[in-house]
Amino acid sequence: MKFSKIGQFVSGESGIVQLMNDLGEIQSTQRPFNLLGGGNPARIPEVESRFRLAIEQLIRQDGNFEHFIGHYDGPQGNLIFRQSIAELLKKECGWPVEANNIAVTNGSQESFFILFNLFAGEHDDNQFRRILLPLTPEYIGYFDAGLGQDLFRTYRPKIEHLGPHRFKYRVDFDSLTVAGDVGALCVSRPTNPTGNVLTDTELEQLRRLAAEHNVPLLIDGAYGLPFPNIVFSQATPMWDDNTIVCLSLSKIGLPGVRTGIVVANTQVTQAIRGTNAILNLAPSSFGPLLAQQLLNSGQLIDLAENNIQPYYRSRLEQAMHWLDIALEGTPYRIHVAEGAFFLWLWLEGLPVSSDVLYQRLKARDTLVISGSHFFPHSDASWPHRHECLRISYAQAPDQVEQGIRIIGEEVRSAYAQGGT
Ligand SMILES: Cc1ncc(COP(=O)(O)O)c(C=O)c1O
């Protein structure tokens, strides 16, 4: 069989394919791995039991079961759900949105695939436009959305050293320019992989830049506000007619239901409606139905504020403590953890690359993600790109503690041995 260029690309080993394959393979082995790699949310017993109860109640109510198994929703997503989400966003965030400003997808990953391809690529004026990522490292799942075409223009951050063992990335507005070939700006807030939360001032500046250049600003709220609210610093949710906010049910603990929510002006939500019809006929009904049940009983925000955020905050403190102990005496730095559930470790001057360190850790049954995947390919020569690891602290505490201890041993040994 002869595949097209796109066919060849999707059957190859792009970053996100490699990552998801690794996770799948490891889940199917019998060996106990320390899983500090993937983006799976934690299993929080109180949250899971509320989901279980909501599903049981849902199925018992007249007509619901038949609705979710035997019925296509409209291509923009279930209307009642979109109305309820719009009400929630008005109440919680003060955004002036209606049901028509909401479109449902089968997960944020799909939302970004659609949105990037709406704004990047060849335009009517024959100009090839790109998505500007003002601060990389950024989410690995973006980089392959062009199916082989590079859709991104990226910027390195300013690095602020905070004490001997912490640091923070900031948008480098001195070098950021929005040229004519930019189709949209995009940021994840909180950022996967670093746990950075762009400040309100940074976000406002990006909002202004986008408006001045008549291109939209995309905000990836997969970990953000108002739900799942895995945010530990002060941050205000932001939306306007020129801003597109993408939310998801995954990180509240429902990655299996594959539900993404796009909040945008109606030109954009209609384009998503069209893409849904072409790709999927309709988005899945189950996630919206379950979320509706949680919204009706006021549980969605309550779970985020009172269970999910405090849970990750305490897990973060624990993991930071373990990592500080494991790396004591080495020149490590951890990005200030302001949100999401990752620690971003910077090992300056590490004699081996983060890819080699990843392999050494995997050989010791500890899975992390090499930081190199979160930088654009064009930045290969920047040493920083090869000096970072992403460590998830969402899985069972004993796994995280053990994994961090092994990371400490391998990092020490790499610094001690030099480039061998
Ligand atoms: C920053 C970010 N955006 C989007 C996604 C995609 O999430 P989903 O497709 O599960 O909604 C993820 C998943 O890990 C993520 O980390």
The ligand as an SDF file (V2000), in Angstrom:
LIG
                    3D

 16 16  0  0  0  0  0  0  0  0999 V2000
   -2.1780   21.3450   28.1700 C   0  0  0  0  0  0  0  0  0  0  0  0
   -3.0730   20.2670   27.6400 C   0  0  0  0  0  0  0  0  0  0  0  0
   -3.9570   20.5940   26.7030 N   0  0  0  0  0  0  0  0  0  0  0  0
   -4.7930   19.6870   26.1760 C   0  0  0  0  0  0  0  0  0  0  0  0
   -4.7320   18.3640   26.5730 C   0  0  0  0  0  0  0  0  0  0  0  0
   -5.6530   17.3930   25.9390 C   0  0  0  0  0  0  0  0  0  0  0  0
   -6.6240   16.9560   26.8610 O   0  0  0  0  0  0  0  0  0  0  0  0
   -7.9230   16.1420   26.5140 P   0  0  0  0  0  0  0  0  0  0  0  0
   -7.8870   15.8440   25.0340 O   0  0  0  0  0  0  0  0  0  0  0  0
   -7.8780   14.9070   27.3310 O   0  0  0  0  0  0  0  0  0  0  0  0
   -9.0730   17.0420   26.8420 O   0  0  0  0  0  0  0  0  0  0  0  0
   -3.8250   17.9630   27.5470 C   0  0  0  0  0  0  0  0  0  0  0  0
   -3.7290   16.5520   27.9730 C   0  0  0  0  0  0  0  0  0  0  0  0
   -2.8620   16.1340   28.6820 O   0  0  0  0  0  0  0  0  0  0  0  0
   -2.9640   18.9540   28.0970 C   0  0  0  0  0  0  0  0  0  0  0  0
   -2.0490   18.6360   29.0150 O   0  0  0  0  0  0  0  0  0  0  0  0
  1  2  1  0
  2  3  1  0
  2 15  2  0
  3  4  2  0
  4  5  1  0
  5  6  1  0
  5 12  2  0
  6  7  1  0
  7  8  1  0
  8  9  2  0
  8 10  1  0
  8 11  1  0
 12 13  1  0
 12 15  1  0
 13 14  2  0
 15 16  1  0
M  END
$$$$
